[in-house]
Amino acid sequence: MKKNEEMKEFVLKKAHDNDIKFIRFWFTDVQGFLKSFAITVEELENALSEGMGFDGSSIEGFSRIEESDVIA
């Protein structure tokens, strides 16, 4: 667990030191198509700790509309 906290602090420091404003996360859907979403640097600490919620029904083959809220 200590290693995760060290990496989190490293990423947050790099974002701050380099005046980063947005972070874009890239991934592929189950069919191999590239998808992404972006967060502000202010959301980064929570994203690293808790994950980020997004609408999974907008990702082909990921989840049905009734089960659409997911955490990345």
MOPAC internal coordinates of N, CA, C and O (Angstrom, degrees):
PM7 1SCF
backbone

  N    0.0000 0     0.00 0     0.00 0    0    0    0
  C    1.4593 1     0.00 0     0.00 0    1    0    0
  C    1.5266 1   110.27 1     0.00 0    2    1    0
  O    1.2310 1   120.10 1   144.39 1    3    2    1
  N    1.3217 1   117.42 1   -35.61 1    3    2    1
  C    1.4627 1   120.60 1  -179.99 1    5    3    2
  C    1.5292 1   111.06 1   -60.17 1    6    5    3
  O    1.2310 1   120.54 1   140.93 1    7    6    5
  N    1.3291 1   116.58 1   -39.07 1    7    6    5
  C    1.4611 1   120.89 1   179.63 1    9    7    6
  C    1.5352 1   110.88 1   -62.11 1   10    9    7
  O    1.2310 1   120.20 1   139.82 1   11   10    9
  N    1.3359 1   117.23 1   -40.18 1   11   10    9
  C    1.4661 1   120.56 1   177.76 1   13   11   10
  C    1.5221 1   111.33 1   -62.00 1   14   13   11
  O    1.2310 1   120.30 1   137.57 1   15   14   13
  N    1.3220 1   117.03 1   -42.43 1   15   14   13
  C    1.4733 1   120.67 1   178.78 1   17   15   14
  C    1.5253 1   110.78 1   -64.78 1   18   17   15
  O    1.2310 1   120.29 1   140.38 1   19   18   17
  N    1.3377 1   117.04 1   -39.62 1   19   18   17
  C    1.4619 1   120.79 1   178.08 1   21   19   18
  C    1.5236 1   110.73 1   -63.06 1   22   21   19
  O    1.2310 1   120.32 1   136.67 1   23   22   21
  N    1.3306 1   116.99 1   -43.33 1   23   22   21
  C    1.4620 1   120.73 1   179.23 1   25   23   22
  C    1.5298 1   111.02 1   -65.83 1   26   25   23
  O    1.2310 1   120.54 1   139.95 1   27   26   25
  N    1.3225 1   116.58 1   -40.05 1   27   26   25
  C    1.4633 1   120.85 1   178.08 1   29   27   26
  C    1.5256 1   110.07 1   -60.79 1   30   29   27
  O    1.2310 1   120.25 1   132.52 1   31   30   29
  N    1.3210 1   117.13 1   -47.48 1   31   30   29
  C    1.4672 1   120.95 1   178.88 1   33   31   30
  C    1.5274 1   111.36 1   -62.85 1   34   33   31
  O    1.2310 1   120.32 1   141.41 1   35   34   33
  N    1.3382 1   116.99 1   -38.59 1   35   34   33
  C    1.4632 1   121.61 1   178.08 1   37   35   34
  C    1.5326 1   110.39 1   -61.10 1   38   37   35
  O    1.2310 1   120.35 1   131.76 1   39   38   37
  N    1.3295 1   116.93 1   -48.24 1   39   38   37
  C    1.4700 1   121.74 1  -179.12 1   41   39   38
  C    1.5271 1   110.56 1   -63.25 1   42   41   39
  O    1.2310 1   120.13 1   135.15 1   43   42   41
  N    1.3303 1   117.35 1   -44.85 1   43   42   41
  C    1.4665 1   120.87 1   179.74 1   45   43   42
  C    1.5250 1   111.23 1   -62.55 1   46   45   43
  O    1.2310 1   120.28 1   138.74 1   47   46   45
  N    1.3321 1   117.06 1   -41.26 1   47   46   45
  C    1.4707 1   121.20 1   179.21 1   49   47   46
  C    1.5303 1   110.58 1   -65.17 1   50   49   47
  O    1.2310 1   120.26 1   135.48 1   51   50   49
  N    1.3289 1   117.10 1   -44.52 1   51   50   49
  C    1.4696 1   120.59 1   179.00 1   53   51   50
  C    1.5319 1   110.83 1   -61.15 1   54   53   51
  O    1.2310 1   120.37 1   137.43 1   55   54   53
  N    1.3244 1   116.89 1   -42.57 1   55   54   53
  C    1.4655 1   120.62 1   178.88 1   57   55   54
  C    1.5264 1   110.09 1   -61.84 1   58   57   55
  O    1.2310 1   120.45 1   136.65 1   59   58   57
  N    1.3275 1   116.74 1   -43.35 1   59   58   57
  C    1.4628 1   120.89 1  -179.76 1   61   59   58
  C    1.5366 1   110.77 1   -68.13 1   62   61   59
  O    1.2310 1   120.34 1   131.40 1   63   62   61
  N    1.3302 1   116.96 1   -48.60 1   63   62   61
  C    1.4661 1   121.58 1  -177.52 1   65   63   62
  C    1.5276 1   112.75 1   -61.37 1   66   65   63
  O    1.2310 1   120.36 1   149.17 1   67   66   65
  N    1.3212 1   116.91 1   -30.83 1   67   66   65
  C    1.4633 1   121.35 1  -177.39 1   69   67   66
  C    1.5254 1   113.01 1   -99.59 1   70   69   67
  O    1.2310 1   120.78 1  -168.34 1   71   70   69
  N    1.3349 1   116.12 1    11.66 1   71   70   69
  C    1.4674 1   122.33 1   176.18 1   73   71   70
  C    1.5337 1   112.33 1    53.35 1   74   73   71
  O    1.2310 1   121.29 1  -137.36 1   75   74   73
  N    1.3400 1   115.13 1    42.64 1   75   74   73
  C    1.4627 1   121.95 1   179.10 1   77   75   74
  C    1.5305 1   108.91 1   -71.85 1   78   77   75
  O    1.2310 1   120.20 1   -43.05 1   79   78   77
  N    1.3163 1   117.22 1   136.95 1   79   78   77
  C    1.4713 1   122.38 1  -179.89 1   81   79   78
  C    1.5269 1   112.06 1  -106.07 1   82   81   79
  O    1.2310 1   120.28 1   142.81 1   83   82   81
  N    1.3405 1   117.08 1   -37.19 1   83   82   81
  C    1.4639 1   122.17 1  -177.38 1   85   83   82
  C    1.5219 1   109.78 1  -135.79 1   86   85   83
  O    1.2310 1   120.93 1   -29.67 1   87   86   85
  N    1.3162 1   115.82 1   150.33 1   87   86   85
  C    1.4616 1   122.78 1   174.70 1   89   87   86
  C    1.5206 1   106.80 1  -124.39 1   90   89   87
  O    1.2310 1   120.36 1   -50.26 1   91   90   89
  N    1.3289 1   116.92 1   129.74 1   91   90   89
  C    1.4686 1   121.33 1   178.39 1   93   91   90
  C    1.5235 1   108.41 1  -109.29 1   94   93   91
  O    1.2310 1   121.08 1   -51.84 1   95   94   93
  N    1.3328 1   115.53 1   128.16 1   95   94   93
  C    1.4591 1   122.95 1   177.05 1   97   95   94
  C    1.5268 1   108.40 1   -99.92 1   98   97   95
  O    1.2310 1   120.44 1   -51.31 1   99   98   97
  N    1.3297 1   116.76 1   128.69 1   99   98   97
  C    1.4624 1   122.70 1  -179.50 1  101   99   98
  C    1.5150 1   109.20 1  -113.98 1  102  101   99
  O    1.2310 1   120.74 1   -38.95 1  103  102  101
  N    1.3303 1   116.19 1   141.05 1  103  102  101
  C    1.4598 1   122.21 1   176.38 1  105  103  102
  C    1.5222 1   108.01 1  -157.23 1  106  105  103
  O    1.2310 1   120.50 1   -10.22 1  107  106  105
  N    1.3234 1   116.64 1   169.78 1  107  106  105
  C    1.4607 1   119.79 1   177.20 1  109  107  106
  C    1.5218 1   109.96 1  -110.85 1  110  109  107
  O    1.2310 1   120.93 1   -30.31 1  111  110  109
  N    1.3369 1   115.84 1   149.69 1  111  110  109
  C    1.4606 1   119.75 1   174.23 1  113  111  110
  C    1.5306 1   108.24 1   -79.86 1  114  113  111
  O    1.2310 1   120.18 1     0.84 1  115  114  113
  N    1.3240 1   117.26 1  -179.16 1  115  114  113
  C    1.4619 1   120.28 1  -175.99 1  117  115  114
  C    1.5271 1   112.61 1   -67.13 1  118  117  115
  O    1.2310 1   119.92 1   164.77 1  119  118  117
  N    1.3180 1   117.75 1   -15.23 1  119  118  117
  C    1.4613 1   121.34 1   176.59 1  121  119  118
  C    1.5249 1   112.15 1   -95.40 1  122  121  119
  O    1.2310 1   120.29 1  -178.89 1  123  122  121
  N    1.3282 1   117.05 1     1.11 1  123  122  121
  C    1.4555 1   121.01 1   177.13 1  125  123  122
  C    1.5152 1   115.39 1    89.92 1  126  125  123
  O    1.2310 1   119.64 1  -173.42 1  127  126  125
  N    1.3335 1   118.29 1     6.58 1  127  126  125
  C    1.4640 1   120.99 1   178.50 1  129  127  126
  C    1.5249 1   110.14 1   -82.38 1  130  129  127
  O    1.2310 1   121.20 1   -42.49 1  131  130  129
  N    1.3139 1   115.30 1   137.51 1  131  130  129
  C    1.4562 1   121.67 1  -178.11 1  133  131  130
  C    1.5254 1   110.93 1   -71.66 1  134  133  131
  O    1.2310 1   120.64 1   -47.68 1  135  134  133
  N    1.3240 1   116.38 1   132.32 1  135  134  133
  C    1.4683 1   124.11 1   177.79 1  137  135  134
  C    1.5261 1   107.71 1  -130.05 1  138  137  135
  O    1.2310 1   120.88 1   -17.91 1  139  138  137
  N    1.3343 1   115.92 1   162.09 1  139  138  137
  C    1.4653 1   118.79 1   177.63 1  141  139  138
  C    1.5205 1   110.41 1  -158.43 1  142  141  139
  O    1.2310 1   121.58 1   -17.65 1  143  142  141
  N    1.3231 1   114.58 1   162.35 1  143  142  141
  C    1.4579 1   121.33 1   167.79 1  145  143  142
  C    1.5174 1   107.25 1  -148.53 1  146  145  143
  O    1.2310 1   120.75 1   -23.32 1  147  146  145
  N    1.3231 1   116.18 1   156.68 1  147  146  145
  C    1.4616 1   121.11 1  -175.93 1  149  147  146
  C    1.5218 1   110.23 1  -121.45 1  150  149  147
  O    1.2310 1   121.49 1   -29.33 1  151  150  149
  N    1.3317 1   114.75 1   150.67 1  151  150  149
  C    1.4575 1   121.72 1   174.13 1  153  151  150
  C    1.5235 1   108.21 1  -131.57 1  154  153  151
  O    1.2310 1   120.92 1   -18.88 1  155  154  153
  N    1.3110 1   115.85 1   161.12 1  155  154  153
  C    1.4621 1   119.93 1   174.09 1  157  155  154
  C    1.5198 1   108.72 1   -81.58 1  158  157  155
  O    1.2310 1   120.84 1   -18.82 1  159  158  157
  N    1.3078 1   116.00 1   161.18 1  159  158  157
  C    1.4611 1   119.84 1   179.44 1  161  159  158
  C    1.5317 1   110.63 1   -64.48 1  162  161  159
  O    1.2310 1   120.30 1   154.18 1  163  162  161
  N    1.3419 1   117.03 1   -25.82 1  163  162  161
  C    1.4645 1   120.22 1   177.18 1  165  163  162
  C    1.5312 1   111.61 1   -67.18 1  166  165  163
  O    1.2310 1   120.00 1   154.01 1  167  166  165
  N    1.3190 1   117.60 1   -25.99 1  167  166  165
  C    1.4636 1   122.21 1   178.68 1  169  167  166
  C    1.5290 1   112.73 1   -86.05 1  170  169  167
  O    1.2310 1   120.23 1   170.66 1  171  170  169
  N    1.3221 1   117.16 1    -9.34 1  171  170  169
  C    1.4602 1   121.76 1  -171.48 1  173  171  170
  C    1.5197 1   113.63 1   -62.52 1  174  173  171
  O    1.2310 1   119.41 1   133.71 1  175  174  173
  N    1.3186 1   118.72 1   -46.29 1  175  174  173
  C    1.4672 1   120.62 1  -177.20 1  177  175  174
  C    1.5268 1   110.79 1   -59.07 1  178  177  175
  O    1.2310 1   120.37 1   133.32 1  179  178  177
  N    1.3147 1   116.90 1   -46.68 1  179  178  177
  C    1.4606 1   120.09 1   178.10 1  181  179  178
  C    1.5293 1   111.13 1   -64.59 1  182  181  179
  O    1.2310 1   120.21 1   141.04 1  183  182  181
  N    1.3253 1   117.21 1   -38.96 1  183  182  181
  C    1.4644 1   120.87 1   179.01 1  185  183  182
  C    1.5211 1   111.02 1   -61.57 1  186  185  183
  O    1.2310 1   120.16 1   139.55 1  187  186  185
  N    1.3232 1   117.30 1   -40.45 1  187  186  185
  C    1.4628 1   120.99 1   179.69 1  189  187  186
  C    1.5212 1   111.65 1   -70.20 1  190  189  187
  O    1.2310 1   120.15 1   150.64 1  191  190  189
  N    1.3187 1   117.33 1   -29.36 1  191  190  189
  C    1.4687 1   121.54 1  -178.97 1  193  191  190
  C    1.5237 1   112.81 1   -88.10 1  194  193  191
  O    1.2310 1   120.66 1   134.64 1  195  194  193
  N    1.3255 1   116.34 1   -45.36 1  195  194  193
  C    1.4641 1   121.60 1  -170.40 1  197  195  194
  C    1.5217 1   114.59 1  -111.56 1  198  197  195
  O    1.2310 1   120.01 1   166.25 1  199  198  197
  N    1.3381 1   117.58 1   -13.75 1  199  198  197
  C    1.4590 1   120.73 1  -172.78 1  201  199  198
  C    1.5205 1   109.85 1    87.19 1  202  201  199
  O    1.2310 1   120.63 1    -7.44 1  203  202  201
  N    1.3165 1   116.40 1   172.56 1  203  202  201
  C    1.4629 1   121.69 1   179.66 1  205  203  202
  C    1.5170 1   109.35 1  -121.31 1  206  205  203
  O    1.2310 1   120.98 1   -48.60 1  207  206  205
  N    1.3243 1   115.74 1   131.40 1  207  206  205
  C    1.4520 1   120.05 1   176.74 1  209  207  206
  C    1.5200 1   110.99 1   -80.12 1  210  209  207
  O    1.2310 1   120.82 1   -33.49 1  211  210  209
  N    1.3242 1   116.04 1   146.51 1  211  210  209
  C    1.4575 1   120.51 1   173.08 1  213  211  210
  C    1.5245 1   109.18 1  -154.15 1  214  213  211
  O    1.2310 1   120.90 1   -12.32 1  215  214  213
  N    1.3184 1   115.88 1   167.68 1  215  214  213
  C    1.4622 1   122.46 1  -177.02 1  217  215  214
  C    1.5229 1   109.64 1   -82.77 1  218  217  215
  O    1.2310 1   120.57 1   -78.92 1  219  218  217
  N    1.3258 1   116.51 1   101.08 1  219  218  217
  C    1.4562 1   121.57 1  -177.83 1  221  219  218
  C    1.5151 1   114.04 1   -67.11 1  222  221  219
  O    1.2310 1   119.77 1   159.65 1  223  222  221
  N    1.3466 1   118.04 1   -20.35 1  223  222  221
  C    1.4673 1   119.38 1  -179.96 1  225  223  222
  C    1.5264 1   111.67 1   -70.44 1  226  225  223
  O    1.2310 1   120.02 1   163.69 1  227  226  225
  N    1.3248 1   117.57 1   -16.31 1  227  226  225
  C    1.4589 1   120.27 1   178.00 1  229  227  226
  C    1.5279 1   111.86 1   -82.70 1  230  229  227
  O    1.2310 1   120.20 1   175.21 1  231  230  229
  N    1.3366 1   117.23 1    -4.79 1  231  230  229
  C    1.4587 1   122.40 1   177.97 1  233  231  230
  C    1.5283 1   107.93 1  -104.18 1  234  233  231
  O    1.2310 1   120.40 1   -65.48 1  235  234  233
  N    1.3191 1   116.84 1   114.52 1  235  234  233
  C    1.4627 1   122.52 1  -176.38 1  237  235  234
  C    1.5258 1   111.49 1   -52.90 1  238  237  235
  O    1.2310 1   120.86 1   -55.16 1  239  238  237
  N    1.3443 1   115.96 1   124.84 1  239  238  237
  C    1.4577 1   121.61 1   176.76 1  241  239  238
  C    1.5122 1   115.05 1    78.33 1  242  241  239
  O    1.2310 1   119.54 1  -173.82 1  243  242  241
  N    1.3332 1   118.49 1     6.18 1  243  242  241
  C    1.4625 1   121.01 1  -174.31 1  245  243  242
  C    1.5183 1   112.26 1   -90.48 1  246  245  243
  O    1.2310 1   119.95 1   126.37 1  247  246  245
  N    1.3247 1   117.71 1   -53.63 1  247  246  245
  C    1.4656 1   120.82 1   177.61 1  249  247  246
  C    1.5256 1   109.94 1  -158.50 1  250  249  247
  O    1.2310 1   121.42 1   -23.77 1  251  250  249
  N    1.3328 1   114.89 1   156.23 1  251  250  249
  C    1.4605 1   120.45 1   177.78 1  253  251  250
  C    1.5257 1   109.43 1   -77.07 1  254  253  251
  O    1.2310 1   120.73 1   -16.18 1  255  254  253
  N    1.3140 1   116.21 1   163.82 1  255  254  253
  C    1.4660 1   121.83 1  -178.49 1  257  255  254
  C    1.5240 1   111.20 1   -57.99 1  258  257  255
  O    1.2310 1   119.92 1   146.50 1  259  258  257
  N    1.3361 1   117.76 1   -33.50 1  259  258  257
  C    1.4666 1   121.43 1  -179.91 1  261  259  258
  C    1.5311 1   112.32 1   -71.31 1  262  261  259
  O    1.2310 1   120.31 1   162.30 1  263  262  261
  N    1.3283 1   117.02 1   -17.70 1  263  262  261
  C    1.4685 1   122.19 1  -177.86 1  265  263  262
  C    1.5217 1   110.13 1  -122.20 1  266  265  263
  O    1.2310 1   120.30 1  -146.58 1  267  266  265
  N    1.3101 1   117.03 1    33.42 1  267  266  265
  C    1.4597 1   120.39 1  -164.57 1  269  267  266
  C    1.5221 1   116.16 1   -79.70 1  270  269  267
  O    1.2310 1   119.12 1   158.22 1  271  270  269
  N    1.3262 1   119.28 1   -21.78 1  271  270  269
  C    1.4633 1   119.86 1  -177.92 1  273  271  270
  C    1.5221 1   109.69 1   -81.39 1  274  273  271
  O    1.2310 1   120.64 1   -63.55 1  275  274  273
  N    1.3324 1   116.38 1   116.45 1  275  274  273
  C    1.4615 1   121.60 1  -178.63 1  277  275  274
  C    1.5220 1   109.58 1  -130.86 1  278  277  275
  O    1.2310 1   121.15 1   -14.11 1  279  278  277
  N    1.3227 1   115.41 1   165.89 1  279  278  277
  C    1.4715 1   122.10 1   178.40 1  281  279  278
  C    1.5204 1   108.39 1  -117.80 1  282  281  279
  O    1.2310 1   120.66 1   -49.02 1  283  282  281
  N    1.3293 1   116.34 1   130.98 1  283  282  281
  C    1.4647 1   121.43 1   177.15 1  285  283  282
  C    1.5103 1   109.03 1   -97.92 1  286  285  283
  O    1.2310 1   120.10 1   180.00 1  287  286  285

